[in-house]
Amino acid sequence: MPRVPSHLLVDPTAQRDDTEPEYRGPSKSQRKRDMSALQELGEKLVALPASRLAQLPLAERLLDAIREAQRIKSHEARRRQLQYVGKLMREADAETIAAQLHEWDSGSREQNDRFHALEQWRDRLLESDDALTVLLDHRPGLDIPHLRNLIRLARREQAHNAGQPEGQTPQRKHYRELFQTLKQILDESAAT
């Protein structure tokens, strides 16, 4: 007896209720995007030093796979290992890991911004005495003679370096000391 296709077995007089389609889970495309995101997160983990990896909630298998990926030099073998790391990431707490990586990343940006602000203060102090007045207005109670001496020595050092021949190592002792003093001043004022 020949088989009848299943779509012909449906009663054509029966009414279909298509008002709410049945949810069958995420689409194949969405699952691929999710897996790709987990693999990218795994690649970020592979780029981290061991000290940072130790701070994350990683399963032992995942940690071993990450260490192995860090060790591998061959392009194709590394690619396969990264895929394996991505597969193991399915079992990890990806949201917590991603949040911690974001916090570390934004913390680095904040440090860079702070570092640049300190450099700008140092450069302003070396360019003009008015900058010292502005600094003292914002931070009263500083050791003025010490600051003036550091600025004077750093300016002298800067002038000496400008007259040096090309290729000779410039002197930076007082230049760096001024930076460290500014850093200490700002750290103390942030603590209060």
Residue pairs with C-beta under 8 A, 6 or more apart in sequence:
26 34
35 86
35 90
38 86
38 89
38 90
38 94
39 82
39 83
39 85
39 86
39 89
41 86
41 89
41 94
41 97
41 98
41 101
42 66
42 82
42 85
42 86
42 88
42 89
43 82
43 85
44 101
45 53
45 56
45 58
45 66
45 85
45 97
45 101
46 66
46 69
46 70
46 82
46 85
50 67
52 104
53 63
53 66
55 100
56 97
56 100
57 92
57 93
57 96
57 97
58 66
58 92
58 97
59 88
59 91
59 92
61 88
62 85
62 88
62 89
62 91
62 92
65 81
65 84
65 85
65 88
66 85
68 81
69 78
69 81
69 82
69 84
69 85
72 78
72 81
114 186
118 179
118 182
118 183
118 186
119 179
121 131
121 135
121 182
122 154
122 175
122 178
122 179
122 182
124 131
124 134
125 131
125 132
125 135
125 151
125 178
125 182
126 151
126 154
126 155
126 158
126 178
132 147
132 148
132 151
135 142
135 147
136 142
136 144
139 185
139 189
142 185
146 181
147 181
150 174
150 177
150 178
150 181
151 178
153 174
153 177
154 174
154 175
154 177
154 178
156 174
157 171
157 172
157 173
157 174
157 175
158 175
160 171
161 170
161 171
164 170
